[in-house]
Amino acid sequence: MSRIFTVSVASVYPHYVAKAEKKGRTRAEVDEVIEWLTGFDQQTLEKHLADGTTFEDFFAAADLNPNASLITGSICGYKVQEIEDPLMQQIRYLDKLVDELAKGKAMEKVLRG
């Protein structure tokens, strides 16, 4: 099992927000991306962050967007569409969405609209 599975989403979340804000995006946009991927509403997302939910439990509770499989490309040197472990792939989907947001991609493109 990868160490990231047992890391709390709340411990990584500030890094997602900082990465986006450094490029002129907002925390609300990061939340929108997370909510699109997981199916969580704002209140549920906030609860997971407050509770220190691990990535494993976070994605176990998620209702993954049916368009998540449209997320392709490389993140951390791996092609997300080729990652075999479903949980690792979901974590990398999230990384990729935040990355695209930070790179200035239009929200409708990030959300595969």
SULJOFEN-V962911 format. One record per residue. N is the residue number from 1. RES is the residue in three letters. SS is DSSP state (hx for helix, st for strand, lp for the rest). Layout:
N | RES | SS
N | RES | SS
This chain:
1 | MET | lp
2 | SER | lp
3 | ARG | hx
4 | ILE | hx
5 | PHE | hx
6 | THR | hx
7 | VAL | lp
8 | SER | st
9 | VAL | hx
10 | ALA | hx
11 | SER | hx
12 | VAL | hx
13 | TYR | hx
14 | PRO | hx
15 | HIS | hx
16 | TYR | hx
17 | VAL | hx
18 | ALA | hx
19 | LYS | hx
20 | ALA | hx
21 | GLU | hx
22 | LYS | hx
23 | LYS | lp
24 | GLY | lp
25 | ARG | lp
26 | THR | lp
27 | ARG | hx
28 | ALA | hx
29 | GLU | hx
30 | VAL | hx
31 | ASP | hx
32 | GLU | hx
33 | VAL | hx
34 | ILE | hx
35 | GLU | hx
36 | TRP | hx
37 | LEU | hx
38 | THR | hx
39 | GLY | lp
40 | PHE | lp
41 | ASP | lp
42 | GLN | hx
43 | GLN | hx
44 | THR | hx
45 | LEU | hx
46 | GLU | hx
47 | LYS | hx
48 | HIS | hx
49 | LEU | hx
50 | ALA | hx
51 | ASP | hx
52 | GLY | lp
53 | THR | lp
54 | THR | st
55 | PHE | hx
56 | GLU | hx
57 | ASP | hx
58 | PHE | hx
59 | PHE | hx
60 | ALA | hx
61 | ALA | hx
62 | ALA | lp
63 | ASP | lp
64 | LEU | lp
65 | ASN | lp
66 | PRO | hx
67 | ASN | hx
68 | ALA | hx
69 | SER | hx
70 | LEU | hx
71 | ILE | lp
72 | THR | lp
73 | GLY | lp
74 | SER | st
75 | ILE | st
76 | CYS | lp
77 | GLY | lp
78 | TYR | st
79 | LYS | st
80 | VAL | hx
81 | GLN | hx
82 | GLU | hx
83 | ILE | lp
84 | GLU | lp
85 | ASP | lp
86 | PRO | hx
87 | LEU | hx
88 | MET | hx
89 | GLN | hx
90 | GLN | hx
91 | ILE | hx
92 | ARG | hx
93 | TYR | hx
94 | LEU | hx
95 | ASP | hx
96 | LYS | hx
97 | LEU | hx
98 | VAL | hx
99 | ASP | hx
100 | GLU | hx
101 | LEU | hx
102 | ALA | hx
103 | LYS | lp
104 | GLY | lp
105 | LYS | lp
106 | ALA | lp
107 | MET | hx
108 | GLU | hx
109 | LYS | hx
110 | VAL | hx
111 | LEU | lp
112 | ARG | lp
113 | GLY | lp
